[in-house]
Amino acid sequence: MAATIIDGKTIAANLRKTIAAEVAGLNAKHGLKPGLAVVLVGQNPASEVYVRSKSKAVVEAGMMPIDHKLPETTSEKDLLALIGKLNADPAVSGILVQLPLPPQIDSQKVIAAIDPAKDVDGFHPVNVGRLSSGLSSLVPCTPFGSVLLAKTVKPSLAGLDAVVIGRSNIVGKPVAQLLLAENATVTVAHSKTRDLPGLCRRADILVAAIGRPEFVKADWIKPGATVIDVGINRVAGEGGKNRIVGDVAYDEAAKVAGAITPVPGGVGPMTIACLILNTLKAACAQNGLPEPQFQD
Ligand code: NDP
C-alpha cells in the first residue's frame, strides 16, 4: 500500500491561518501586535531567501516584521549591541539571527546574548536546558515542526521506537528531546553509528536530518513506519537546473513507509509556521497572557 503523504505545505498553511486568527483576537482584545526581529548579516543568497519568506509569513500572520540587514563586515561588538537594543525593546517579541554568521562573529556568543524569552529559534542554552529538563521553553522550529507532522498521522507516539539520524544542535538533538517528551523510545544515530540500515529498520518513527541527498533507502525502512525527512539538498537536475531533494530516497521509500513527508513541501513549510507560533507564544508570555493551546 502506498504511504500517506504528510502534506506539510497544507498543514503549515492551516497552522498559520489559526495563528493569524489568534493574533487578530489578541490585537482586538489587548492591542497586542507581536513583533519578530530578523537579523541578517551579509549577503548569503540562501539566507536572503529564508529571511524574505520569514518576513512574508510574519506580515501574513498580522505580526510586525522588524528586519535588520547588516553588512558582511559587521563586527561582533556591533551585532551584540543591536541584540541588546532588541532585547530591551518591548515592541520586539522575538529575535532571530540568521545563521551562518561571518567568521569574525562568534555565533555562540550572539545566541547567548539573546534574551531567552525572545529566543524564537530556541537555541539559547537556557531554552536548550529547559527542553531537556522537560520544562516549558521556546523549542527550535524545525524539530518542533517535524514532531507536529509526525503527530498528524500518529497522534500518540508513546512507546514507539524512534530513530533520529543526525545529532546537530539545531535539528537532531532537539528532535530527540521532543520525541522523548512524547514518550517515544529514542535512538540518536550519527556518522559513527554501526549498522545504520539495521537500526533504522527497527524504527516506527524515522527522522532523517543528515544533509545527504537520498541517503536513506527503501530497505532501511520498517514497513508502515512514519518517515520525517528534514533534509534539504540541492542536486543537479535535468537541463542543468538544480532541484531539491531530501535525505530519504522518496520514491522508493514511499512504497514501504506508512507515511512520509515530501521534500519540498514537508518539514520546510512547518519550520516557518513554527517560527510564527514561537513568536506568538513569546509575545503572550511577555504580556502575562496564557500560552495559545491550539497547535496539537
Ligand atoms: P549537520 O551537518 O549539522 O548535521 C548532520 C548530522 O548527520 C550529523 O550529526 C552527522 O553525524 C550526521 N551524518 C552525516 N553523515 C552521516 C552518515 N553517513 N551516517 C549517519 N549520520 C551521518 O546538519 P543539520 O542538522 O543542520 O541539517 C541536516 C539536514 O536538515 C540538512 O539537509 C539541512 O539542510 C536540513 N535542514 C532543514 C531545515 C528545514 O527547515 N527543513 C532546517 C535545518 C536543516 P556526526 O555528528 O557524527 O558528524
Boltz pocket constraint, residues with backbone or C-beta under 6 A from the ligand:
constraints:
  - pocket:
      binder: B
      contacts: [[A, 142], [A, 165], [A, 166], [A, 167], [A, 168], [A, 169], [A, 170], [A, 171], [A, 172], [A, 189], [A, 190], [A, 191], [A, 192], [A, 193], [A, 196], [A, 208], [A, 209], [A, 210], [A, 211], [A, 212], [A, 229], [A, 230], [A, 231], [A, 232], [A, 233], [A, 247], [A, 267], [A, 268], [A, 271]]
      max_distance: 6.0
